[in-house]
Amino acid sequence: MTSENPIALPENRLMLFAEAFFFKRLLDLLSVISLDGYFQRVNPVLLIELSYEPILL
């Protein structure tokens, strides 16, 4: 068994690309929040609607 980086696998890189594309282009309010309650990722529409800078979230 090899110890490959899971992100380096082609199918995982494609999935990450598709997720980033989806997050940036969708007009709905999207976010990923950790179990601690912190924003891990937000799309630009959410930032515009809330009028916050990414650093404040």
PEJOMO-V133450 format. One record per backbone hydrogen bond with DSSP energy under -0.5 kcal/mol. NH is the residue of the N-H (numbers start at 0). CO is the residue of the C=O. E is the energy in kcal/mol with one decimal. If there is no record, write none. Layout:
NH,CO,E ; NH,CO,E
//
This chain:
3,1,-1.0 ; 5,3,-0.5 ; 7,4,-0.9 ; 8,4,-0.6 ; 8,5,-0.6 ; 11,8,-0.5 ; 12,8,-2.2 ; 13,9,-2.1 ; 14,10,-1.6 ; 15,11,-2.4 ; 16,12,-2.2 ; 17,13,-2.5 ; 18,14,-2.3 ; 19,15,-2.3 ; 20,16,-2.5 ; 21,17,-2.5 ; 22,18,-2.5 ; 23,19,-2.1 ; 24,20,-1.9 ; 25,21,-1.8 ; 29,27,-0.7 ; 31,40,-2.9 ; 33,37,-3.1 ; 36,33,-1.6 ; 38,56,-0.8 ; 39,31,-3.8 ; 40,31,-1.6 ; 42,29,-1.9 ; 45,42,-0.8 ; 46,42,-1.3 ; 47,43,-2.1 ; 48,44,-2.6 ; 49,45,-2.3 ; 50,46,-1.0 ; 51,46,-1.4 ; 55,52,-1.2 ; 56,52,-0.8 ; 56,53,-0.6
//
